[in-house]
Amino acid sequence: MKRWALFFCGVCIFLGLITGAFGAEIEVVDPTDGQEDLPNAYTLLWKVTSDDEEISSLYTYNIYFGSTAGALTTPVSRDLGVPAYTVSNLDYDTTYFWKVEALSGDETLVSGIWRFTTWNGDTLTFEVVAPGDISGITDPEEISNSGVTVEQNLQWRCTVGGLLMNGLTYSVRLGTSGSNMPAVATGVTDMIYDPTLDYDTIYYWQIVAQNAEGRTWTGPIWKFYTLPKGTMGGGGCSLGTLSFGGILLLLPLGYGVRRKMRR
């Protein structure tokens, strides 16, 4: 009886695997079909589903890619183990076409033909991440309250249509005047830079992005302020700036610690 039960379970599992793959299809994940303003380097993503269940790991993939639908005759890459493929060095303002073959044993699935269009290269969006830009602040007290420590690094984002732009290098301009910002770093590959800063200083900074062909885009000028020496950032304080009332509040704490140490 047990043997029949085990045999029956095995048949059910086998049939489940077969019927699970039956009716499988390839779906585009990213970019969506017809999407525009994509960067010049992008990772194409897709998946295989059957009855709303993803079964992508059961397949290997051939990817077809080109600037015309009729050019999709020879794979640009074969036997991919994951449903992802990165394209790079794409032309500006160009529509590209792509499709995917999924293979598992004797089974072959073929997707529809998808397309996307790259950005025209005219506008690159620069976004400040840290420190926060205080260009619109004129009140001295607000400027002081916005201060950062001299350990603060500079972080930014470059995007196209809301998508992060990769494959660029950056020059960082930094100075104490908006009209005098020498380049303190060139060839930066990550969107972060660790500068050497002085205390109690207003700084202006700007990013210049460059692609592999030498084309450049210049970002806006941002502004930040560093705290005086001995002042803690992030809402903290130092004894040099603590009020008399604040010192009185700390006295009982110090007294309690001293008594505990004596015991």
N, C-alpha and C positions, 0 to 999 in steps of 0.2 A: 504493500500500500504506500509505504514511504517512497519507494522508487518511482511509482506512478506520480506521486505528488511532486517529487523533484523534477521529473521529466516534464510534467505539465508547466511548472514554474519556468523551466528553461525555455520551453517553446514560447511562453508568453513574453519573456524578456527578448527573445530573438525577434518575434513578430513586432514587439514594441520598437525595437531599434530600426527595423525595416520601415514600418509605417511612420516612424518619427521622421525619417529622412524623406519619405515620400511627400511630394508637394513642396519640397524645400525651395527657397528662392533667395537671391542675393539682393540686399537692400543697401542703398547708399546711406552713409552716416554723416560724413563731413568731407568736403563742402556739400551743401544741398545742391540739387540739380538746378543749374541756371544761376547760381550765386555769382555776384559781381564784386569788384574791388578787392580781390584777394592779393596777398603779398606775392612776391616773386619766388618764394620758397614756401611749400605747404605740404602737410602730410594728409594724404587721401585715406579715408577710413570707410569701411563697409562691414557688413555682417551677413551671415546666412541664418535664416530662420525657417522653422517649420511649425505650423500651428501655434504661432506666437512664442515659440521657444527658440532661443538662440543656440545654434549648433555649429558655430564657426570653427571650433577646435577640431571638428571631424574632417576638415578639408585643407588642402594646400591650394595655392592661388597663382594664376598667371595674370599679369596686369598689362593692359594695352593703353597706350597714351600717345596723343599727337594733336597737331593744330587743326586737323580736319577729321571729320567722321570717317571718311574713306581711307584714312591712313592707319586705321586700327586693324591691321592685318597680321602684324608680327608682335609678339609680346616684348615689352621693354625689360621685363623681369619675369622669371619663371620659378615655380616651386617655392613660393613664399610661405613660410610657416605661420604667419600672423596676418590678419586682415588689415594691413596698413602698408602704405608705400609713400615715400617722400619724394617730391619733385622739387627741383631747384633751378636757379638761373633761368627763370621764365622771362619771356619778353613782356614789356609793358603793354597794357591795353590790348591784350590778345585773348581770344577765346580758345580754350583747350577742351579736347574731348577725351573720354576715357571709359573703359569697361573692364570687367573682371570675369575670369573663368575660375570656377571652384571645382576641384577634382578630389574624388574619394573613391579609390578602387576603379571600377569601370564606370562610375557615375561622373558626369560632367554637367555643371550648371553654368549658364552664360547670363550675365546681367544685361540690362538695357544699356544704351549709350548715354552717358551723363556728360555734362559740360559745365564749365565755369569760366569767368573772365577775370583777368588780372587788372590791377589798378593802373591808372594812366601815368603814375609817377609824379604828378604835379603837386599833390598835397600830402605831407606826412604830419600826423598829429603828434605833438609832444605833450606829455602829461607829467607833471611833477608828482613824485611819490613822497619823498622826504629830503630835507625838512620842508614843512609847509611854507608856501609862498606868502610873504607879507607885503607884496608890492602895493596892495590897496590899503594898507594901514598907515596912518599918519600920526596917530596919537602916541606920544612917547611911552605912556604907561602900558598901552596895548602891545607896543613893540617889545617892551621889557618882559611882559608876561608871556610872549611868544618865544622867548629865548631858548636856544638849544646849547648843549655842551660842546666843547671843542672836539669831542670824540665823534661827533655826528658825521655820518657819511652822506653822500649825495646819491639819490636814487631817482630814476625817471622811467618812463615808458614811451615807446614809439609805436603808434598803431596806425592801421589803415582800415577804415570802415569798422573800427572797434576791435580789430584783430591785431594781436601783437606781431610786430614786424621783426623778423629774425634775419640774421645774415648781414647785419650792418656793423660798422665800426664807428667809434665816437671820439670826438675831441671835446674836452671839458675846458671851458673858459671860466675863470674865477678871478674876482678882484673886489676892491672896496669902492669902486665907482662903476656905474652902468656904462660909462664911456671908456673905461680902462679895465678890460678883462682879458689878460693874457692867457694863452693856452697853457694849462698846468699839466695836461695829459693828452696824448694822442694815441690812436690805435686801440682804444679801450673796446673790448669785445662784449663785456657784460654791461647791463644798464645800472651800474653802481660804481662809485668811485670814492675812495677814502682820502680826503684832502688833509693838509696841515693847516690848522686854523688858529687864530689868535683869540684871546679873551676879549669880551666886551667890544665886539666889532660887527658892523653891518656889512654883509657880503652880497655881491651880485654874481649870478652865475648863468651860464648858457651852454647848451649842447649843440654840436654840429655833427650830424649823421652823414655817413658816406657809404655808398655801396661798392661792390667789387670793381665796377667800371669807373669809379672816381666821381660819380654824381653825388652832389651834396645837398643837404637840407639843413637850414638853420632854425633852431627853436627860439622861443621867446626868452626874455630875460626874467629870471626869478630872483627873489631877494629873501635873505634870512638874517637873523641876529644871534650872535653867540653871547652867552652869559658871562658876567664878570668872574674872575678867579675866586674860588671858594664858595660859589653858589651852585647848588644842586639843581639839575634839570628835572623836568617832569613834575613840577609842582612842589619840589622839595625845598629845603632852606638850609642856610648855614648859620652858625652862631653869630657871624658878623652882620647878618641881616635880620636876626631874630629880635622881636620886640622885647621890652622889659617885662611885660606881662607874660610873654611866652617863656622867658627864663624862669619866672616865679613858678609857672606850672611844672617846669622840669625839676625844680628843687626837691619836692617830696620823693620823686622817683629816684634821684641820686642818693637821698638819705636812706631810703629803703634798701638799695643795693649795698650801701656801705655797712648797714647793720647786719645784713645777711652774711657779708664777707667776714665780719668779726666773729660770728658764731662758728 
